[in-house]
């Protein structure tokens, strides 16, 4: 089977940009043509309209991990027990929520400013469970979310089934006022297409490392050329080690998802002609599921720490996992109803916090989206450009203060520990897959 992202297939491709060739110079170099890199490029163009800005991407811009996520715009996350009001972690959760709300608003502003059509829906989404025991301390969670500005409502049983069109979920918190859904490939493609003409984009250009030159300048080397720049912004998330930044304390996870054909009119009426929705699990490895505006069902119920990419045959095995998850929710859907299956990468950290830093003179980097890349990636791009431009703000200070991704043990100890932890989490989430 082919690894084809349904979001990208629906969004279509922008005109192809050429590869980098020869020795070139720029004022600013952005490495990475995803949400974070493109947001950074937009901000640099706004702040430095006379500067030469270059964006490079290893593959096609706007078609990497940024286009392959599930399309959740996160302003309010499901609080852990340690983050509830009155618990020791509430103060940190409050700061993180303030950052996430700003990130969600940044997405809205980009969509409005650039006129991006990306199926944006501002009605919130659900933290839902099949096993009622996996959604506990509901009153405390509702109070915590509401205290931080969320619209939060508890639903269960028939009332929840009426909203989702499936009886699979027993209980949920519907969380809005900032939380939203969009089509990720259309969003990132919109960011790419809206770049001003002064920005040069090179695709299929693999930067193999950064070289320090005289007078504080840097050179990024690729197979067929190089770019000399005054300042470099590294926006590669899971792939940050490719340019030589090996101590970000972040690591990649590989996820796989499938997207079905549109439901027929008869099927859609049978589930109650419900509004489009999104569900996040309360367990780390539980399924992420969406019913899209065009009546397709998307499911992501595998996540793995791997040292190599999934092959197509391995993706076919994961697809069977998707089928089982689909049939738990909508028994009339089978493998024959899946139009697309694909993989994507998430950048994670042990603490759940990002790596966001000035790495060295002239080099600035961010990694560790931890599953919230649509909103945080958009905000991080702007803030990284501001940091590199010497512009400070209370929001930037909050992001940098919280940027403590946590220590990782050296390999192979980390590899062994990560794989064992993933197996444990998979067992804990088995009712939610």
Secondary structure, 3 states (H helix, E strand, C coil): CCCCCHHHHHHCCCCCCCCCCEEEEEEEEEECCCHHHHHHHHHHHHHCCCCCEEEECCCCCCCCHHHCCCCEECCCCCCCHHHCCCCCCHHHHHHHHHHHHHHHHHHHHHHHHHCCCCCCECCCEEEEECCHHHCCCHHHHHHHHHHCCCEEEEEEHHHHHHHHCCCCCCEEEEEECCCEECCHHHHHHHHHHCCCCCEEEECCCCCCEEEECHHHCEEEECCCEEEEEEEEEECCHHHHHHHCCCCCCEEEEEEEEEEECCCCHHHHHHCCCCCCEEEECCCCCCCEEEECCCCCEEEEEEEECCCCCCCHHHHHHHHHHHHHHHHHHCCCCCHHHEEEEEEEEEEEECCCCCEEEEEECCEEEEECCCCCHHHHHHHHHHHHHHHHCCCCCHHHHHHHHHCCCCCCCCCCHHHHHHHHHHHHHHHHCHHHC
